Amino acid sequence: MNITANNNKKIIESFAGKRIMIIGDAMLDAYWMGKVNRISPEAPVPVLDVQEKSYKPGGAANVALNIKSLGAIPLLYTILGDDNAGAKMIEILKQEGIKTNCCLLVKNRISTIKTRVLSQAHHILRIDEEQTDELKVKDKLTLQKLILKGINELKPHAIIIEDYDKGMLCQTLIEGIIEQASALKIPIAVDPKHKNFWYYKNVTLFKPNLRELSEAIGKNIDAHQQNSLLEADKFLRKKLNNNIALITLSESGIFVSNKTSNYNLPAHVRNIADVSGAGDTVISVAALCLAVNANIKTLAALSNLAGGLVCEKRGVEPITKQQLLDECVRV
């Protein structure tokens, strides 16, 4: 084993037992699988004979699964509708050994469900059921009290904010989390979306993908032009004062920077089966690297490996510690 692989192995092994708080939008990923053998006589659309249905935790809940499968302890803080989908999510999380005492069930609100329809492994349709308006004031206050109490009492080794623009996170809550965590010197890793993008000031690590960053700054960023990436990174840092930027570049790999250094890491050659959940895996590994004080190049390298590896799996699946260890040796 070479020196780099040996160092990465030590970093991954040190993930064990780290408490990682995950705050953000959870969703239920549903899969309807079957065969299409005919076209409907009612309209020119395929008719799927459903043979199997399965359900998996998505969004922040998938991040929690990744954290657990990498050997750490997930502390999941999310909201769910007080409905059948919410109950199903709770059931699955408990089966996976993830505590659900901080999953807040909100009355008169629906849980987010993403239903993927597949015919013989081919993805033919996705159906989204969701409610994205902000929480009512009472529910906001209950949620904020729960989260701030958790940060203060549990003192996690790192916090992940997983923002999917589903209405759970708002400016007041975001700023309260950052203020509390900063006072306790707890690193925060953020996976942002459009609505709250510029509220994440002074976080430890900010992880947009290339499209999200381009849309936020209103300018096309060329992943193949270093000056384009550096200009975007400078703009981001000026607006947010983030310590680390981790920009995922899809098939072009990953860009990482702090206030003194930056690196471009190319993507590894993969047999891509499904990119769903790759961002969840990347932020999970990045936050664990923050928790164990890994340097930014190691953080980016392990996150890049993990994000690519999970794309070889069909459907939203967490990566295991052993898979990541094996991959470090292989590459």
C-alpha positions in Angstrom: 0.0 0.0 0.0 1.5 3.4 -1.0 1.8 6.3 1.4 -1.3 8.2 0.2 -3.5 5.1 0.3 -2.2 4.3 3.8 -3.0 7.9 5.0 -6.5 7.7 3.5 -7.1 4.4 5.2 -6.2 6.0 8.6 -8.5 8.9 7.9 -11.4 6.6 7.0 -10.9 4.4 10.0 -10.9 7.5 12.2 -14.6 8.2 11.1 -15.7 5.6 13.6 -17.8 6.9 16.4 -17.9 10.5 15.2 -21.2 12.2 15.9 -22.5 14.0 12.8 -25.7 16.1 13.0 -27.7 16.2 9.8 -30.2 19.0 9.5 -32.4 19.3 6.4 -35.0 18.1 4.0 -35.7 14.3 4.1 -37.7 12.6 1.4 -39.0 9.2 0.6 -37.6 7.6 -2.6 -40.2 5.2 -4.0 -39.4 2.8 -6.9 -42.1 1.2 -9.0 -40.5 -1.5 -11.2 -42.1 -3.7 -13.9 -42.4 -4.2 -17.6 -43.9 -2.3 -20.5 -45.5 -4.6 -23.0 -48.0 -2.4 -24.7 -49.2 1.1 -25.4 -52.4 2.4 -23.7 -55.5 2.5 -26.0 -56.5 5.7 -24.1 -53.4 7.7 -25.1 -50.1 7.1 -26.8 -48.3 6.3 -23.5 -46.7 3.1 -22.3 -48.5 0.9 -19.8 -46.3 -0.4 -17.0 -47.3 -3.7 -15.4 -46.0 -3.1 -11.8 -44.2 -6.1 -10.4 -42.4 -4.6 -7.4 -42.5 -1.5 -5.2 -39.7 -0.5 -2.8 -38.9 2.5 -0.6 -35.7 4.1 0.5 -34.8 7.2 2.6 -33.7 10.1 0.4 -32.3 13.6 0.9 -31.1 14.3 4.5 -32.2 10.8 5.4 -29.9 9.3 2.8 -27.1 11.4 4.2 -27.8 9.8 7.6 -27.6 6.4 6.0 -24.2 7.3 4.5 -22.9 8.6 7.8 -23.9 5.3 9.5 -22.5 3.0 6.8 -19.2 4.9 7.0 -19.0 4.0 10.7 -20.1 7.2 12.3 -23.2 8.2 14.3 -25.9 10.1 12.5 -28.1 12.6 14.4 -30.9 13.3 12.0 -33.0 16.5 12.5 -35.7 16.8 9.8 -39.4 17.3 9.3 -41.9 14.9 7.9 -45.6 15.2 7.2 -47.9 13.4 9.7 -49.0 11.1 7.0 -48.5 7.5 5.6 -45.2 8.5 3.8 -43.9 10.0 7.0 -44.7 6.9 9.0 -43.0 4.8 6.3 -39.9 6.9 6.5 -39.8 6.5 10.3 -40.3 2.7 9.9 -37.4 2.4 7.4 -35.0 4.6 9.5 -35.7 2.5 12.6 -35.0 -0.7 10.6 -31.7 0.9 9.5 -30.8 1.6 13.1 -31.1 5.4 12.9 -32.8 7.2 15.7 -35.9 9.1 14.8 -36.6 11.1 18.0 -35.6 14.3 16.3 -37.7 13.8 13.1 -40.5 16.3 13.7 -43.9 15.2 12.3 -45.8 18.2 11.1 -49.6 18.1 10.9 -51.4 19.4 7.7 -48.2 19.0 5.7 -47.3 16.3 3.3 -44.0 14.3 3.2 -41.9 14.7 0.1 -42.1 11.5 -2.1 -40.1 11.0 -5.3 -41.5 8.0 -7.2 -39.2 6.6 -9.9 -41.0 4.4 -12.5 -38.7 1.8 -14.1 -39.3 -0.7 -16.9 -36.7 -3.4 -16.9 -34.2 -1.1 -15.1 -34.9 1.8 -17.5 -36.0 4.9 -15.8 -39.1 6.1 -17.7 -40.8 8.6 -15.4 -40.4 10.4 -12.0 -43.4 11.6 -10.0 -42.9 14.2 -7.3 -45.3 14.8 -4.4 -44.2 17.7 -2.2 -45.0 20.8 -0.3 -42.4 23.5 -0.4 -43.9 26.5 1.3 -42.3 27.6 4.6 -43.3 26.1 7.9 -45.9 27.8 10.1 -44.4 30.0 12.8 -45.3 27.6 15.5 -43.5 24.7 13.7 -40.5 26.9 12.9 -40.0 27.7 16.6 -40.4 24.1 17.7 -37.9 23.0 15.1 -35.4 25.7 16.0 -35.6 25.0 19.7 -35.1 21.2 19.0 -32.0 21.8 16.8 -30.3 24.4 19.0 -30.9 22.2 22.0 -29.3 19.3 20.2 -26.2 21.3 19.1 -25.7 22.5 22.7 -26.2 19.2 24.4 -24.8 16.7 21.9 -21.9 18.8 20.7 -21.5 16.9 17.4 -18.1 16.6 15.8 -19.6 18.2 12.6 -22.9 19.4 11.3 -24.3 18.9 7.8 -27.0 21.2 6.5 -28.8 19.4 3.6 -30.9 22.0 1.8 -33.3 20.7 -0.9 -35.6 23.8 -1.0 -38.5 21.9 0.5 -39.5 24.5 3.0 -37.8 23.3 6.2 -34.9 25.7 6.3 -35.2 29.5 6.4 -32.9 32.4 7.0 -33.6 32.7 10.7 -33.0 29.0 11.3 -29.8 28.9 9.2 -28.3 31.9 11.0 -29.2 30.4 14.4 -27.5 27.1 13.6 -24.4 28.8 12.3 -24.2 31.1 15.3 -24.6 28.3 17.8 -22.2 26.0 16.0 -19.5 28.7 15.6 -19.7 29.5 19.3 -18.9 25.8 20.0 -16.3 25.6 17.2 -18.3 22.8 15.5 -17.6 22.7 11.7 -20.5 23.1 9.3 -20.8 21.6 5.8 -23.5 22.8 3.6 -25.1 21.3 0.5 -27.1 24.2 -0.8 -30.0 24.9 -3.2 -31.2 28.1 -4.9 -33.6 29.7 -2.4 -31.3 30.0 0.7 -28.0 30.0 -1.2 -26.7 33.3 0.1 -27.7 32.8 3.7 -24.9 30.4 4.5 -22.4 33.0 5.6 -19.3 32.0 7.6 -19.7 28.2 7.3 -16.8 25.8 7.2 -17.5 24.1 3.9 -19.9 25.1 1.1 -20.6 22.5 -1.6 -22.6 23.7 -4.6 -22.5 21.8 -7.9 -21.4 23.7 -11.0 -24.9 24.4 -12.2 -26.1 25.7 -8.8 -23.1 28.0 -8.5 -23.5 29.3 -12.1 -27.2 30.1 -11.5 -26.4 31.8 -8.1 -23.7 34.1 -9.5 -25.6 34.7 -12.8 -22.7 33.6 -14.9 -21.7 30.5 -16.8 -18.7 28.7 -15.2 -16.5 26.6 -17.5 -15.3 23.5 -15.6 -12.3 23.2 -18.0 -11.1 26.8 -17.5 -9.1 27.3 -14.3 -9.6 31.1 -14.3 -13.3 30.6 -14.6 -13.4 28.4 -11.5 -11.1 30.7 -9.6 -13.2 33.8 -10.4 -16.3 32.0 -9.2 -14.6 30.8 -6.1 -13.4 34.3 -5.3 -16.9 35.7 -5.8 -18.4 33.0 -3.5 -15.8 33.6 -0.8 -16.4 37.4 -0.9 -20.2 36.9 -0.5 -20.2 34.0 2.1 -16.8 34.2 3.8 -16.7 30.3 3.7 -13.5 28.6 4.7 -13.6 25.8 2.2 -15.4 25.6 -1.2 -16.0 22.2 -2.6 -17.5 22.5 -6.1 -18.6 19.3 -7.8 -18.1 19.3 -11.6 -19.9 16.1 -12.6 -17.8 14.2 -15.1 -15.0 16.8 -14.8 -14.3 15.9 -11.2 -14.2 18.2 -8.2 -12.7 21.6 -7.3 -11.7 22.4 -3.7 -10.2 25.6 -2.2 -9.6 27.4 1.1 -8.1 30.8 1.6 -4.6 29.8 0.7 -4.8 26.8 -1.7 -6.9 25.2 -4.4 -6.9 21.9 -6.2 -8.7 20.3 -9.2 -9.2 16.6 -9.0 -10.3 14.7 -12.1 -13.2 12.2 -12.0 -12.2 8.5 -12.0 -13.4 6.3 -14.9 -16.7 4.7 -13.9 -19.5 2.6 -15.3 -22.3 5.0 -14.4 -25.6 3.4 -13.5 -27.3 6.2 -11.6 -26.2 9.6 -10.4 -29.0 9.8 -7.8 -27.7 10.4 -4.3 -24.1 11.2 -5.4 -24.2 14.7 -3.8 -25.5 13.2 -0.5 -22.5 10.8 -0.4 -20.0 13.6 -1.2 -21.2 15.9 1.6 -21.2 12.9 4.0 -17.6 12.1 3.4 -16.6 15.8 3.3 -18.2 16.4 6.7 -16.5 13.3 8.2 -13.2 14.6 6.9 -13.9 17.9 8.7 -14.7 16.0 11.9 -11.3 14.3 11.9 -9.3 17.4 10.7 -8.3 16.0 7.3 -6.6 18.5 5.0 -8.6 19.9 2.1 -6.8 17.8 -0.6 -7.6 14.6 1.3 -11.1 15.7 1.9 -11.7 16.4 -1.8 -10.0 13.2 -2.9 -12.1 10.9 -0.6 -15.3 12.8 -1.4 -14.5 12.5 -5.1 -13.9 8.8 -4.8 -17.0 8.2 -2.8 -19.3 10.3 -5.1 -18.0 8.4 -8.2 -18.3 5.0 -6.5 -21.9 5.4 -5.5 -22.8 6.3 -9.2 -22.0 2.7 -10.1 -25.0 1.6 -8.0 -28.6 1.7 -9.3 -31.0 3.8 -7.2 -30.1 5.8 -4.1 -27.7 3.7 -2.1 -25.2 4.6 0.7 -21.5 3.8 0.4 -19.9 1.6 3.0 -16.7 2.2 4.8 -15.2 -1.0 3.4 -16.1 0.0 -0.2 -14.3 3.3 0.3 -11.3 1.6 1.9 -11.1 -0.9 -1.0 -11.4 2.0 -3.6 -8.5 3.9 -1.9 -6.3 0.9 -2.5 -7.5 0.2 -6.0 -6.8 3.7 -7.4 
